[in-house]
Amino acid sequence: MPIYFYWGEDEFAIAKSVKELRNQILDPNWIDFNYHRYPGDNSEKIIDGLNEVMTPPFGMGGRLVWLENTTISQQCSADLLAELQRTLPVIPETSHLLLTTSKKPDRRLKSSKLLEKYAQVKEFSFIPYWNTEAIKRNVRQTAFQMQVKLTSGAIDLLAKSVGNNTRQLCNELEKLSLFYQEQSTTNKVIDVDAVSALVICNTQNSLQLAAAIRDRETAKALSLVNDLINRNEPPLRIVATLVRQFRTWAILKAMWESGERELKTIANMAEIGNPNRLKYIYQEIQSVSADQLLASLPILLSLEYGLKRGAIAKEILQIKTVELCSLF
C-alpha cells in the first residue's frame, strides 16, 4: 500500500527519509507535475491532498502527495474520517501518500487505527541519551549508509561527541569523509585521532554537569559550567536540568533504600515513562545515598533563587557547583 506515516521529534531524520522517498518515487523531469505538499492541519487542504493522490501521475515516475505536520492522528472530524475511510483503501499503486507529524499518534482515535491498518508507520524519535549502545548502533549504521569507514574506537568517540543528534552526526560524517578525500587516501579507515581532531563535541551539557557533581569531579564540573556559559546556555535552563536530574535520582534511590522493587511503581513515582530505563539510572547512583541526593535539592533551590534575584550567573553557578560536589 503506497501510504507512509512518519512521526517523531527527530525532524532532521524525518526530512532525510522524505528526501529518500521523493528520490525513489518521482522522476526528476516530472516533479513539478507529480509532487504536491499540503498543510496537514487544515481539513480542507487534507481533503484536497486526498483528492490529488487519486489522480494518476503525469509522464514518468509516480505521484507523491505530502500532508505535512498533520493533526489527523490527534484529532479528526467525522467528515474527514469518512473521507479517509473512502480514500485510503483505493489509492492507486502509482500514487503515494505521505503524512508526517512530530507528535505521537493517539492510538485510541479511529483515524490513527486507520493509518495503522493501511500505512507504513515509522517512528523517528530521538534515541534516549542514556541508551549508549543504541546511539553507537545508530552511528555505525549511519556511517555504513554514508560509506564512511570507522574504527570501533572512532565509533565510540563519535557517539559520545554527538549523542542522539542525528543532524550533527550526518554533518560530522560528511566532514570526516571530505577530509580523507582531500588527503587523497584510499579505503582509509577513520580512527580516534581524526574524530578527536575534527568533530565538535555536542554533549558538554547540563546532564554531564550533573554526573560530574555526583562523582565529585569538581574540576570537571567547573569546566563544564564555563563551557555551558560560553555557549550561551541559559542559566535557568541549566538549573532546571540539574533539578530534574537530582530529583529523579533522589526519588529512585529513596524508594530503593526503602525496599521498593516494583519497577512500574518506581517509574510512576519518578515520572519515568519507560521502566526499562531504571536499570541504567540505578547504575548511575550506586555509589551515592538518598540522603546525599536529597541534600542537593535545597542547594539547587538556592541557586535558582539567586539567579532570579539577579546574581551573576557564572559566579553563582561556580559557587553552588563546588558546594554540591562537596556533598558527595
C-alpha positions as CSV (number, residue, x, y, z in Angstrom):
1,M,0.0,0.0,0.0
2,P,1.6,3.3,-1.1
3,I,0.9,5.2,2.2
4,Y,3.5,6.3,4.6
5,F,3.1,7.8,8.1
6,Y,6.3,9.2,9.7
7,W,6.1,10.6,13.2
8,G,8.5,11.7,15.9
9,E,10.5,14.6,17.3
10,D,13.6,14.0,15.1
11,E,12.7,16.4,12.3
12,F,16.1,16.0,10.6
13,A,15.7,12.2,10.3
14,I,12.1,12.7,9.0
15,A,13.3,15.2,6.4
16,K,16.1,12.8,5.3
17,S,13.6,10.0,4.9
18,V,11.2,12.2,3.0
19,K,14.0,13.2,0.6
20,E,14.9,9.5,0.1
21,L,11.2,8.7,-0.6
22,R,11.0,11.6,-3.1
23,N,14.0,10.3,-5.0
24,Q,12.6,6.8,-5.0
25,I,9.1,7.8,-6.3
26,L,9.5,10.8,-8.5
27,D,11.0,11.3,-11.9
28,P,13.2,14.5,-11.7
29,N,11.8,15.7,-15.1
30,W,8.2,15.5,-13.8
31,I,8.5,16.7,-10.2
32,D,6.5,19.9,-10.9
33,F,3.6,17.9,-12.1
34,N,3.7,15.0,-9.6
35,Y,4.9,16.4,-6.3
36,H,2.4,18.2,-4.0
37,R,2.7,19.5,-0.4
38,Y,-0.3,20.4,1.7
39,P,-0.6,21.7,5.3
40,G,-1.8,18.7,7.3
41,D,-3.5,20.7,10.0
42,N,-6.3,22.1,7.7
43,S,-9.2,19.8,7.0
44,E,-9.9,21.4,3.6
45,K,-6.3,21.1,2.5
46,I,-6.2,17.5,3.7
47,I,-9.2,16.6,1.6
48,D,-7.5,18.4,-1.4
49,G,-4.5,16.3,-0.9
50,L,-6.6,13.1,-0.7
51,N,-8.3,14.1,-4.0
52,E,-4.9,14.8,-5.6
53,V,-3.4,11.5,-4.6
54,M,-6.2,9.7,-6.5
55,T,-5.1,11.4,-9.8
56,P,-2.7,9.2,-11.9
57,P,0.8,10.7,-12.4
58,F,1.8,12.6,-15.5
59,G,4.6,11.4,-17.6
60,M,7.3,9.2,-16.0
61,G,7.6,8.1,-12.4
62,G,4.9,8.2,-9.7
63,R,2.9,10.8,-7.8
64,L,3.7,11.9,-4.2
65,V,1.3,13.9,-2.1
66,W,2.7,15.0,1.3
67,L,0.4,16.1,4.2
68,E,3.0,18.0,6.3
69,N,2.6,18.4,10.1
70,T,-0.7,16.6,10.0
71,T,-3.0,16.6,13.0
72,I,-5.3,13.8,12.0
73,S,-3.7,11.3,14.5
74,Q,-4.5,13.7,17.3
75,Q,-7.9,15.0,16.2
76,C,-10.1,14.1,13.3
77,S,-13.7,15.2,12.5
78,A,-16.3,12.8,11.4
79,D,-16.4,14.2,7.8
80,L,-12.6,14.0,7.5
81,L,-12.6,10.4,8.9
82,A,-15.2,9.4,6.3
83,E,-13.0,10.9,3.6
84,L,-10.0,8.9,4.9
85,Q,-12.0,5.7,5.0
86,R,-13.2,6.2,1.5
87,T,-9.8,7.1,0.0
88,L,-7.0,5.2,1.8
89,P,-8.1,1.7,0.7
90,V,-8.2,2.6,-3.0
91,I,-5.2,4.8,-3.6
92,P,-3.6,3.8,-7.0
93,E,-0.3,1.9,-6.8
94,T,1.3,4.7,-8.9
95,S,0.4,7.4,-6.4
96,H,1.9,7.7,-2.9
97,L,0.5,9.5,0.2
98,L,2.9,10.7,2.9
99,L,1.8,12.0,6.3
100,T,4.3,13.5,8.8
101,T,3.9,14.8,12.3
102,S,6.2,15.5,15.3
103,K,3.5,14.3,17.7
104,K,2.9,10.8,18.9
105,P,-0.4,9.5,17.4
106,D,-3.3,8.9,19.7
107,R,-3.9,5.2,19.1
108,R,-7.4,5.4,20.6
109,L,-8.6,7.5,17.6
110,K,-10.3,5.8,14.6
111,S,-8.1,7.9,12.3
112,S,-4.9,6.5,14.0
113,K,-6.2,3.0,13.7
114,L,-7.0,3.6,10.1
115,L,-3.4,4.7,9.4
116,E,-2.0,1.7,11.3
117,K,-4.1,-0.5,9.0
118,Y,-3.2,1.0,5.7
119,A,0.1,2.9,6.1
120,Q,3.7,2.0,6.6
121,V,4.2,3.6,10.1
122,K,7.7,4.6,11.1
123,E,8.8,6.3,14.3
124,F,11.5,9.0,14.3
125,S,12.1,9.7,18.0
126,F,15.4,10.6,19.5
127,I,17.3,7.8,21.0
128,P,17.3,8.3,24.8
129,Y,20.6,9.9,25.9
130,W,21.1,7.1,28.4
131,N,20.9,4.3,25.8
132,T,24.5,4.5,24.7
133,E,24.5,1.1,22.9
134,A,21.6,2.2,20.7
135,I,23.4,5.5,20.0
136,K,26.6,3.6,18.9
137,R,24.5,1.3,16.7
138,N,23.0,4.4,15.1
139,V,26.5,5.8,14.4
140,R,27.6,2.5,13.0
141,Q,24.5,2.2,10.7
142,T,24.6,5.8,9.5
143,A,28.3,5.6,8.7
144,F,27.7,2.4,6.7
145,Q,24.9,4.1,4.8
146,M,27.1,7.1,4.0
147,Q,30.0,4.7,3.1
148,V,32.3,6.1,5.8
149,K,34.6,3.6,7.4
150,L,35.3,4.0,11.2
151,T,37.3,2.0,13.7
152,S,35.4,0.8,16.8
153,G,37.2,3.5,18.8
154,A,36.1,6.2,16.4
155,I,32.5,5.0,16.6
156,D,32.6,5.2,20.4
157,L,34.1,8.7,20.4
158,L,31.7,9.9,17.7
159,A,28.8,8.5,19.7
160,K,30.0,10.4,22.8
161,S,30.6,13.6,20.9
162,V,27.2,13.9,19.1
163,G,24.9,11.9,21.3
164,N,21.5,11.4,19.8
165,N,21.8,14.4,17.5
166,T,21.2,12.9,14.0
167,R,21.7,16.1,12.2
168,Q,25.2,16.7,13.7
169,L,26.1,13.0,13.2
170,C,25.5,13.3,9.4
171,N,27.3,16.6,9.2
172,E,30.3,15.2,11.1
173,L,30.4,12.1,9.0
174,E,30.4,14.2,5.8
175,K,33.2,16.3,7.2
176,L,35.3,13.3,8.0
177,S,34.6,11.8,4.6
178,L,35.6,15.0,2.8
179,F,38.8,15.3,4.9
180,Y,40.0,11.9,3.8
181,Q,39.1,12.6,0.2
182,E,41.2,15.8,0.3
183,Q,44.1,13.8,1.8
184,S,44.0,11.5,-1.3
185,T,43.8,8.4,0.8
186,T,42.3,5.2,-0.5
187,N,40.0,3.0,1.6
188,K,41.3,4.8,4.7
189,V,39.6,3.8,7.9
190,I,38.9,6.9,10.1
191,D,40.4,6.5,13.6
192,V,40.0,8.0,17.0
193,D,42.6,10.7,16.3
194,A,40.7,12.0,13.3
195,V,37.4,12.1,15.2
196,S,39.1,13.9,18.1
197,A,40.7,16.5,15.8
198,L,37.7,17.2,13.6
199,V,34.5,16.5,15.4
200,I,32.8,19.1,17.6
201,C,31.7,17.7,20.9
202,N,28.0,18.5,21.4
203,T,27.4,16.6,24.6
204,Q,29.0,19.1,27.0
205,N,25.7,19.6,28.6
206,S,23.9,20.0,31.8
207,L,23.4,16.3,32.2
208,Q,27.2,15.8,32.1
209,L,27.4,18.6,34.7
210,A,25.1,16.6,37.0
211,A,27.1,13.5,36.5
212,A,30.4,15.3,37.3
213,I,28.8,16.7,40.5
214,R,27.5,13.3,41.5
215,D,31.0,11.8,41.0
216,R,32.6,14.7,42.9
217,E,34.8,15.7,39.9
218,T,34.9,19.3,40.9
219,A,37.4,20.5,38.3
220,K,35.5,18.8,35.5
221,A,32.2,20.3,36.8
222,L,33.6,23.8,36.9
223,S,35.0,23.3,33.4
224,L,31.5,22.2,32.2
225,V,30.0,25.3,33.8
226,N,32.4,27.5,31.9
227,D,31.7,25.7,28.6
228,L,27.9,26.0,29.1
229,I,28.1,29.7,29.9
230,N,30.5,30.3,27.0
231,R,28.0,28.6,24.6
232,N,25.3,30.9,25.9
233,E,23.2,28.2,27.5
234,P,20.5,29.9,29.6
235,P,21.5,29.6,33.3
236,L,17.9,28.9,34.4
237,R,17.7,26.1,31.9
238,I,20.9,24.6,33.3
239,V,19.4,24.7,36.8
240,A,16.1,23.2,35.6
241,T,18.0,20.2,34.1
242,L,20.0,19.8,37.3
243,V,16.9,19.9,39.5
244,R,15.1,17.4,37.3
245,Q,18.1,15.0,37.3
246,F,18.8,15.2,41.0
247,R,15.1,15.0,41.9
248,T,14.8,11.8,39.8
249,W,17.9,10.3,41.3
250,A,16.7,11.2,44.8
251,I,13.3,9.6,44.3
252,L,14.7,6.4,42.9
253,K,17.4,6.0,45.5
254,A,15.0,6.7,48.4
255,M,12.5,4.2,47.1
256,W,15.2,1.6,46.5
257,E,16.6,2.1,50.0
258,S,13.1,1.7,51.5
259,G,12.8,-1.7,49.9
260,E,10.6,-1.0,46.9
261,R,11.4,-3.3,44.0
262,E,8.4,-3.0,41.7
263,L,9.8,-1.2,38.6
264,K,6.5,0.2,37.4
265,T,5.7,1.7,40.8
266,I,9.1,3.3,41.0
267,A,8.9,4.6,37.4
268,N,5.4,6.1,38.0
269,M,6.6,7.9,41.2
270,A,9.7,9.3,39.4
271,E,7.6,10.2,36.3
272,I,9.7,8.0,34.0
273,G,7.8,6.7,31.0
274,N,9.9,3.6,30.3
275,P,10.6,1.4,33.4
276,N,13.4,-0.3,31.4
277,R,15.4,2.9,31.8
278,L,15.6,2.3,35.6
279,K,18.4,-0.2,35.3
280,Y,20.6,2.4,33.6
281,I,19.8,5.0,36.2
282,Y,20.5,2.7,39.1
283,Q,24.0,2.1,37.7
284,E,24.5,5.9,37.8
285,I,23.6,6.2,41.5
286,Q,25.1,3.0,43.0
287,S,27.8,4.9,44.9
288,V,25.6,7.7,46.4
289,S,23.0,7.7,49.1
290,A,19.4,9.0,49.1
291,D,20.4,11.5,51.9
292,Q,23.2,13.0,49.7
293,L,20.9,13.3,46.7
294,L,18.1,14.9,48.9
295,A,20.6,17.3,50.4
296,S,21.3,18.6,46.9
297,L,17.8,19.9,46.3
298,P,17.9,22.9,48.8
299,I,21.2,24.0,47.2
300,L,19.7,23.9,43.8
301,L,16.7,25.8,45.0
302,S,19.0,28.4,46.5
303,L,20.9,28.6,43.1
304,E,17.6,29.1,41.2
305,Y,16.5,31.8,43.7
306,G,19.8,33.6,43.4
307,L,19.7,33.7,39.6
308,K,16.1,35.0,39.6
309,R,17.2,37.7,42.0
310,G,19.9,38.9,39.6
311,A,23.1,37.2,40.7
312,I,25.9,36.9,38.3
313,A,25.3,33.6,36.6
314,K,28.8,32.3,36.2
315,E,29.8,33.2,39.7
316,I,26.8,31.7,41.5
317,L,26.9,28.6,39.3
318,Q,30.6,28.0,40.2
319,I,29.9,28.6,43.9
320,K,27.0,26.2,44.1
321,T,28.7,23.6,41.9
322,V,31.6,23.4,44.5
323,E,29.0,23.2,47.3
324,L,27.1,20.4,45.5
325,C,30.3,18.5,44.8
326,S,31.2,18.6,48.5
327,L,28.0,16.7,49.3
328,F,29.3,13.6,47.6
